[in-house]
Amino acid sequence: MASVLVAGGTRGLGRELAQFYAGQGRDVVITGRDAAAAAACAAEIGGSTRGIGLDLAEPESIAERLADVGDVEFLVLAAIERDTNTVKDYDIAAAMRLVTLKIVGYTEVIHALLPRMGEGSAVLIYGGLARDRPYPGSTTVTTVNGAVTGLVRTLVIELAPRRVNALHPAIVGDSPQWRDMPAERFEALVARTPTGRLVTMEQVVDASRFLLENEAINGINLPVDGGWLCT
Ligand SMILES: NC(=O)c1ccc[n+]([C@@H]2O[C@H](COP(=O)([O-])OP(=O)(O)OC[C@H]3O[C@@H](n4cnc5c(N)ncnc54)[C@H](OP(=O)(O)O)[C@@H]3O)[C@@H](O)[C@H]2O)c1
């Protein structure tokens, strides 16, 4: 069976999804920036998982790094290098890395793997709620998450009949990025949610599976936010 490839599968939400599919007995490929670290992470995940090192912010090198990957059924693009950036104190280098990674790097991964993706395959791109709810310093993050929406629209047409969807999580409370935040910050965030709780990694995995596996779902940008956008 063709594999599940998770770009940005060495940590956080991508790793959680890779772990799920490995547990289902699927062949899984994860990527991170460092080949040895990605291989070590693949060994921890177990099953039939392998790790590849590639830098999405250096798109020219991506095709070569993916050259020996076989057929791919589910392609998940989850990597991020967080960039806290405002227009007032604009850091061009940090902005360039994130914009390149998310927009050109993600697209180049698809381009490189496309000949190995059959008609029933599906792509899932991770954006985030910063698309609609900016916060101080989110200028580049908000911009690239908005671009994810545009990317989905054009890829649905270009990659047809393959399916393409995106998922836009709110703050995932038990993800490595957030789980060690100070208790008062956590409580303040929870107080802003209609449900009285933050989204979990398990819920993001469940939503990811829906977008990847349900063959009727195509061209969707799905907020996974517990209703945060209604507030
Ligand atoms: N966590 C949340 O609450 C949350 C909320 C909203 C949206 N999201 C979105 O969900 C996705 C996953 O977030 P996360 O919090 O799970 O991320 P994370 O824990 O920070 O993990 C980031 C992943 O991206 C990889 N990566 C970073 N820079 C890379 C580069 N230049 N080239 C290739 N790979 C690179 C990392 O691999 P190495 O470190 O091994 O290189 C790692 O696997 C992101 O797109 C993020 O915007 C997350």
The ligand as an ORCA input file, in Angstrom:
! r2SCAN-3c Opt
* xyz 0 1
  N       0.405     23.635     17.886
  C      -0.627     24.442     17.731
  O      -1.327     24.798     18.692
  C      -0.989     24.950     16.358
  C      -2.000     25.914     16.243
  C      -2.339     26.404     14.994
  C      -1.701     25.933     13.864
  N      -0.722     24.985     13.982
  C      -0.076     24.528     12.750
  O       0.068     23.126     12.761
  C       1.298     22.762     12.159
  C       2.117     21.940     13.148
  O       2.375     22.757     14.275
  P       3.134     22.160     15.557
  O       2.890     23.083     16.696
  O       2.775     20.733     15.696
  O       4.664     22.309     15.076
  P       6.021     21.968     15.842
  O       5.766     21.127     17.060
  O       6.765     23.242     16.033
  O       6.799     21.051     14.778
  C       7.263     21.663     13.610
  C       7.702     20.599     12.637
  O       8.176     21.257     11.455
  C       9.506     20.783     11.150
  N      10.262     21.880     10.548
  C      10.517     23.100     11.097
  N      11.209     23.856     10.239
  C      11.397     23.109      9.125
  C      12.062     23.346      7.891
  N      12.678     24.509      7.635
  N      12.088     22.367      6.972
  C      11.499     21.178      7.238
  N      10.828     20.888      8.373
  C      10.807     21.846      9.309
  C      10.069     20.340     12.498
  O      11.070     19.385     12.295
  P      12.535     19.472     12.973
  O      12.434     20.304     14.211
  O      12.860     18.023     13.213
  O      13.388     20.080     11.919
  C       8.825     19.719     13.144
  O       8.631     18.412     12.675
  C       2.002     24.065     11.746
  O       1.791     24.301     10.373
  C       1.321     25.112     12.603
  O       1.259     26.367     11.975
  C      -0.349     24.496     15.203
*
